[in-house]
Amino acid sequence: MKKLIAILLTLACLLALIACDNGIDDDEYDGKPEIDKGDKEKDDENNLPFDDSLILLESDRKKTAPYENCIWKEYFNGSEWEPYWHTWNGVSVLYGGLTSKKDEIPQISYTDDFKIHYGEGTEFISLSVYDEQNERICYSEEDRIPVYLFSGSYYLVIKVKKQGKYIEKEKKHEWSKYECAYRFEISNENEIDFKISKANGAKFKDYSLNADKFDSDDGVRHLPVFKFDSVAELKQFKEQFGGEKVYDYDYGNEAMAFNEATREYDDEFFAENSLMLVYITENYTCYQHGLKSLSFDGNSFVAHVLRKNDPEMGGALITEYFMTFEVKKSDLENITEFDAIFAKREK
């Protein structure tokens, strides 16, 4: 009987060990990323999911092959070199909008420390990030994203150069240029809500809370900032700078009307909150803006505004915006100095 019990206990221990070995705990991760093969077989020699993969992007412990689009080739026709656009299946991947290719472009789990693995004969050229409206957010000649990204959906387009066949007669290689595309999501905790609306061209700087900052030579671009603690103060601002009706106009999808942006603020809101306003001017119509952070330092308050995008083109026309956002009155109790500045886009 004792022998039977011993045998059963041994079998139970073996089964428990086998069960434990079937899973990998996060704390036991060995650093080797999972490879997304898609429908292709892995090429063990190059550690690529298939023979002709140009790159693999490693992020969140996983390597993923891109959507590839050839945009340029230079080849030898037997007597001379011929460059040509390979446009049968694609001019730039941007043509027609990246969202039109959404189902073909793989989604990655994005992390800031992502790494690009290059196939044999593949060289990095540049990378760009675009939003869902095909607006370029940033461009870099280093294989990293150098700027802060707000919450949203993005596309990463990596341009590479692929070495082709070696032409002995010419002592040089044929080559091709490709775009490698991915899509990803960004979700930032504690991101500050704000609204962008159309301003009307008044001389806000002279009446702002930080009017004294504009004569300083501190190398920082200051932006006029205002604070409203009641419905009456907000109404007075509109009457002082153009009148209520001036603020019924918008910039279409680019910026709402100021009256629309402030319609919800009533006595109940102002009982515990203040409404902050930053005035922004641009010489081009193509910039988007975001509120990166708010800093409270002793008796000083600073709003850090930045340009969200890096447009490839835009109209040369002065445009003016209001950025409005809410702050608890209790957070401003000891604040006597207010400022708003254009922050650097770097992380």
C-alpha positions as CSV (number, residue, x, y, z in Angstrom):
1,M,0.0,0.0,0.0
2,K,2.8,2.4,0.9
3,K,4.5,1.7,-2.5
4,L,1.3,2.5,-4.3
5,I,0.9,5.8,-2.5
6,A,4.6,6.7,-3.3
7,I,4.0,5.9,-7.0
8,L,0.9,8.1,-7.1
9,L,2.7,11.0,-5.4
10,T,5.6,10.7,-7.9
11,L,3.1,10.8,-10.8
12,A,1.3,13.8,-9.4
13,C,4.6,15.7,-9.0
14,L,5.6,14.9,-12.6
15,L,2.3,16.1,-14.0
16,A,2.6,19.4,-12.0
17,L,6.1,20.0,-13.4
18,I,4.9,19.4,-17.0
19,A,2.0,21.8,-16.5
20,C,4.2,24.5,-15.1
21,D,6.6,24.2,-18.1
22,N,3.8,24.9,-20.6
23,G,3.6,28.6,-19.8
24,I,6.0,31.5,-19.5
25,D,5.5,34.0,-16.8
26,D,6.2,37.7,-17.6
27,D,9.0,37.7,-15.0
28,E,10.7,34.8,-16.8
29,Y,10.7,36.4,-20.2
30,D,14.0,35.4,-21.9
31,G,14.2,38.5,-24.1
32,K,13.6,36.7,-27.4
33,P,10.7,38.4,-29.2
34,E,7.8,36.5,-30.7
35,I,7.9,36.7,-34.5
36,D,4.7,37.5,-36.4
37,K,4.9,35.2,-39.5
38,G,1.7,36.2,-41.1
39,D,0.9,33.6,-43.7
40,K,4.6,33.1,-44.7
41,E,7.2,30.7,-43.4
42,K,10.1,31.9,-41.3
43,D,13.5,32.0,-42.9
44,D,15.7,30.6,-40.1
45,E,19.0,31.8,-41.7
46,N,18.0,35.5,-41.7
47,N,15.6,35.4,-38.7
48,L,13.0,36.9,-41.0
49,P,9.4,35.7,-41.4
50,F,9.9,35.2,-45.1
51,D,12.6,35.5,-47.8
52,D,11.8,38.9,-49.2
53,S,11.0,40.8,-46.0
54,L,12.9,44.1,-46.0
55,I,12.7,44.8,-42.3
56,L,11.2,43.6,-39.0
57,L,10.0,46.1,-36.4
58,E,10.5,44.8,-32.9
59,S,8.1,46.3,-30.3
60,D,6.6,44.9,-27.1
61,R,8.5,41.6,-27.5
62,K,7.2,41.0,-31.0
63,K,8.7,41.3,-34.4
64,T,6.4,42.3,-37.2
65,A,6.9,42.4,-41.0
66,P,5.6,45.6,-42.7
67,Y,3.3,46.4,-45.6
68,E,5.9,47.0,-48.4
69,N,5.5,49.4,-51.3
70,C,8.2,49.8,-54.0
71,I,8.4,53.4,-55.2
72,W,11.7,53.5,-57.1
73,K,14.1,51.2,-58.9
74,E,17.4,51.6,-60.8
75,Y,18.3,48.7,-62.9
76,F,20.7,47.8,-65.7
77,N,19.0,46.9,-69.0
78,G,22.1,45.3,-70.6
79,S,23.6,48.4,-72.1
80,E,22.7,51.3,-69.7
81,W,21.2,52.2,-66.3
82,E,17.5,53.1,-66.2
83,P,15.8,54.6,-63.2
84,Y,12.0,54.4,-63.2
85,W,9.0,54.7,-60.9
86,H,7.6,51.4,-60.1
87,T,4.0,52.6,-60.1
88,W,2.0,49.7,-61.3
89,N,0.9,48.9,-57.7
90,G,1.9,52.0,-55.9
91,V,3.1,55.5,-56.1
92,S,3.7,56.6,-52.6
93,V,1.8,54.6,-50.0
94,L,0.3,57.9,-49.0
95,Y,-1.6,58.2,-52.3
96,G,-5.3,57.8,-51.7
97,G,-4.8,57.9,-47.9
98,L,-3.2,55.5,-45.6
99,T,-6.6,54.6,-44.1
100,S,-7.6,53.2,-47.5
101,K,-4.9,50.5,-47.0
102,K,-5.7,50.0,-43.3
103,D,-6.6,46.3,-43.7
104,E,-3.3,45.6,-45.4
105,I,-1.1,47.5,-43.0
106,P,-0.1,45.5,-39.9
107,Q,-0.8,47.0,-36.5
108,I,1.9,46.9,-33.8
109,S,1.8,47.3,-30.1
110,Y,3.9,50.4,-29.9
111,T,6.7,51.1,-27.4
112,D,9.1,54.0,-27.4
113,D,12.1,51.7,-27.5
114,F,11.1,49.9,-30.6
115,K,13.9,48.5,-32.8
116,I,14.2,48.0,-36.5
117,H,15.9,44.8,-37.8
118,Y,17.1,45.1,-41.4
119,G,17.3,42.3,-44.0
120,E,20.4,41.6,-45.9
121,G,21.2,44.5,-48.3
122,T,18.6,46.8,-46.7
123,E,19.5,50.3,-45.5
124,F,17.5,52.9,-43.6
125,I,16.7,56.2,-45.2
126,S,14.1,58.0,-43.1
127,L,10.9,57.5,-41.1
128,S,7.7,59.6,-40.9
129,V,4.6,59.4,-38.7
130,Y,1.2,60.3,-40.1
131,D,-2.2,60.7,-38.5
132,E,-5.5,59.2,-40.0
133,Q,-6.0,62.4,-42.1
134,N,-2.7,61.7,-43.9
135,E,-1.2,64.7,-42.1
136,R,2.5,64.3,-41.4
137,I,3.2,64.4,-37.6
138,C,7.0,64.1,-37.8
139,Y,9.9,63.3,-40.0
140,S,13.3,61.8,-38.9
141,E,16.5,60.7,-40.5
142,E,17.2,58.5,-37.4
143,D,15.4,55.3,-36.9
144,R,13.3,56.5,-33.9
145,I,10.3,58.8,-33.3
146,P,11.8,61.9,-31.7
147,V,8.6,63.8,-30.8
148,Y,5.9,63.6,-28.2
149,L,2.7,61.9,-29.6
150,F,-0.8,62.7,-28.3
151,S,-3.3,60.0,-27.9
152,G,-4.7,58.8,-31.2
153,S,-4.2,56.5,-34.2
154,Y,-1.0,56.8,-36.3
155,Y,0.8,55.3,-39.3
156,L,4.6,54.8,-39.3
157,V,6.2,54.8,-42.7
158,I,9.9,53.8,-42.9
159,K,11.8,54.4,-46.1
160,V,14.6,52.0,-46.9
161,K,17.0,51.3,-49.8
162,K,17.3,47.7,-51.0
163,Q,20.5,46.5,-52.7
164,G,19.8,44.4,-55.8
165,K,21.8,42.4,-58.3
166,Y,25.5,43.1,-58.7
167,I,26.4,44.0,-62.3
168,E,29.9,42.8,-62.8
169,K,30.3,44.7,-66.0
170,E,29.4,48.0,-64.3
171,K,31.0,47.2,-60.9
172,K,27.9,48.3,-59.0
173,H,24.5,47.0,-57.8
174,E,21.0,47.6,-58.9
175,W,18.9,49.1,-56.1
176,S,15.3,49.8,-55.1
177,K,13.5,52.2,-52.7
178,Y,10.6,51.0,-50.5
179,E,8.2,52.3,-48.0
180,C,7.5,50.0,-45.1
181,A,4.2,50.8,-43.3
182,Y,2.8,50.0,-39.9
183,R,-0.1,51.4,-37.8
184,F,-0.3,51.8,-34.1
185,E,-2.3,53.5,-31.3
186,I,-1.1,55.9,-28.5
187,S,-3.0,56.2,-25.3
188,N,-1.6,58.7,-22.7
189,E,-2.9,58.7,-19.2
190,N,-3.8,62.0,-17.7
191,E,-3.9,63.8,-21.0
192,I,-5.4,67.3,-20.7
193,D,-8.6,68.0,-22.6
194,F,-8.6,71.2,-24.7
195,K,-10.5,72.9,-27.5
196,I,-9.3,74.8,-30.5
197,S,-11.4,77.7,-31.9
198,K,-11.1,80.6,-34.2
199,A,-9.7,83.9,-32.9
200,N,-10.5,87.3,-34.4
201,G,-7.3,89.2,-34.7
202,A,-7.5,91.6,-31.8
203,K,-4.4,92.8,-29.9
204,F,-4.7,90.2,-27.1
205,K,-1.0,90.4,-26.1
206,D,-1.3,93.8,-24.4
207,Y,-4.2,92.7,-22.2
208,S,-3.0,89.2,-21.3
209,L,-1.9,88.0,-17.8
210,N,1.7,87.6,-19.1
211,A,2.0,90.9,-21.0
212,D,5.3,91.6,-19.3
213,K,6.9,88.4,-20.8
214,F,6.8,89.6,-24.4
215,D,9.7,92.1,-24.0
216,S,12.0,89.5,-22.4
217,D,14.9,88.1,-24.3
218,D,14.8,84.6,-22.8
219,G,14.7,82.6,-26.1
220,V,11.2,81.3,-25.4
221,R,8.1,82.0,-27.5
222,H,5.5,83.3,-25.0
223,L,1.8,83.1,-25.9
224,P,-0.9,85.4,-24.4
225,V,-2.9,83.7,-21.6
226,F,-6.2,84.7,-20.0
227,K,-8.2,83.3,-17.1
228,F,-12.0,83.5,-16.6
229,D,-13.6,82.9,-13.2
230,S,-17.2,83.6,-14.1
231,V,-19.7,83.9,-16.9
232,A,-19.5,87.7,-16.7
233,E,-15.7,87.7,-17.2
234,L,-16.0,85.5,-20.3
235,K,-18.8,87.7,-21.7
236,Q,-16.8,90.9,-21.0
237,F,-13.8,89.4,-22.9
238,K,-15.9,88.8,-26.0
239,E,-17.4,92.3,-25.9
240,Q,-14.0,93.9,-25.4
241,F,-12.4,92.1,-28.3
242,G,-14.8,92.4,-31.2
243,G,-18.2,91.7,-29.8
244,E,-20.2,88.5,-29.3
245,K,-21.1,88.0,-33.0
246,V,-17.5,88.0,-34.1
247,Y,-17.0,84.6,-32.4
248,D,-19.8,82.8,-34.4
249,Y,-17.3,82.0,-37.2
250,D,-15.0,79.0,-37.4
251,Y,-12.2,77.5,-39.6
252,G,-14.4,74.6,-40.7
253,N,-13.0,71.3,-39.5
254,E,-9.8,73.0,-38.4
255,A,-11.2,75.0,-35.6
256,M,-14.7,75.5,-34.1
257,A,-16.3,78.9,-33.4
258,F,-15.3,80.4,-30.0
259,N,-18.9,80.8,-29.0
260,E,-19.5,77.1,-29.6
261,A,-16.3,76.2,-27.7
262,T,-17.5,78.2,-24.6
263,R,-21.3,77.6,-24.8
264,E,-21.3,74.9,-22.0
265,Y,-19.6,77.1,-19.4
266,D,-22.2,78.3,-16.9
267,D,-22.4,79.4,-13.2
268,E,-22.3,75.8,-12.0
269,F,-19.1,75.2,-13.9
270,F,-17.4,78.4,-12.6
271,A,-18.4,77.6,-9.0
272,E,-15.3,75.3,-8.8
273,N,-13.4,75.8,-12.0
274,S,-11.6,78.4,-14.1
275,L,-11.5,78.5,-17.8
276,M,-8.0,79.2,-19.3
277,L,-7.4,80.6,-22.7
278,V,-4.2,80.8,-24.8
279,Y,-4.0,82.9,-28.0
280,I,-1.9,81.3,-30.8
281,T,-0.9,82.8,-34.1
282,E,0.7,81.1,-37.1
283,N,2.1,82.3,-40.4
284,Y,0.8,79.2,-42.1
285,T,-2.6,77.5,-42.2
286,C,-1.4,73.9,-41.8
287,Y,-0.3,73.6,-38.2
288,Q,-2.2,71.7,-35.5
289,H,-1.8,72.4,-31.8
290,G,-1.9,70.4,-28.6
291,L,-1.6,71.0,-24.9
292,K,1.4,69.0,-23.7
293,S,1.3,69.8,-20.0
294,L,0.6,72.3,-17.2
295,S,3.1,73.2,-14.6
296,F,2.4,74.5,-11.1
297,D,5.6,75.8,-9.4
298,G,5.1,77.8,-6.2
299,N,3.1,80.9,-7.3
300,S,3.7,80.3,-11.0
301,F,1.5,78.5,-13.6
302,V,2.7,77.7,-17.2
303,A,0.8,76.0,-20.0
304,H,3.1,74.2,-22.4
305,V,1.6,74.3,-26.0
306,L,3.2,72.6,-29.0
307,R,2.7,72.0,-32.6
308,K,1.3,68.5,-33.1
309,N,2.3,68.1,-36.7
310,D,5.2,68.6,-39.2
311,P,3.3,69.5,-42.4
312,E,4.9,68.9,-45.8
313,M,3.1,71.9,-47.3
314,G,0.7,74.6,-46.3
315,G,-0.7,78.0,-47.2
316,A,1.2,81.2,-46.3
317,L,-1.6,82.9,-44.5
318,I,-1.7,84.2,-40.9
319,T,-4.2,82.2,-38.8
320,E,-5.2,82.8,-35.2
321,Y,-6.6,80.3,-32.7
322,F,-7.8,80.2,-29.1
323,M,-6.9,77.1,-27.1
324,T,-9.3,76.7,-24.1
325,F,-9.0,74.3,-21.2
326,E,-10.3,73.8,-17.7
327,V,-8.4,74.1,-14.4
328,K,-9.7,73.6,-10.8
329,K,-9.9,76.9,-8.9
330,S,-8.3,75.0,-5.9
331,D,-5.2,74.4,-8.1
332,L,-4.8,78.1,-8.7
333,E,-5.3,79.4,-5.2
334,N,-1.7,80.4,-4.7
335,I,-0.9,81.3,-8.3
336,T,0.0,85.0,-9.0
337,E,2.0,84.6,-12.2
338,F,0.5,83.0,-15.4
339,D,2.3,82.2,-18.6
340,A,2.0,80.0,-21.8
341,I,4.8,79.0,-24.0
342,F,5.5,77.0,-27.1
343,A,7.2,73.8,-25.9
344,K,9.8,71.8,-27.7
345,R,8.3,68.8,-29.6
346,E,11.0,66.4,-28.3
347,K,9.9,63.8,-25.8
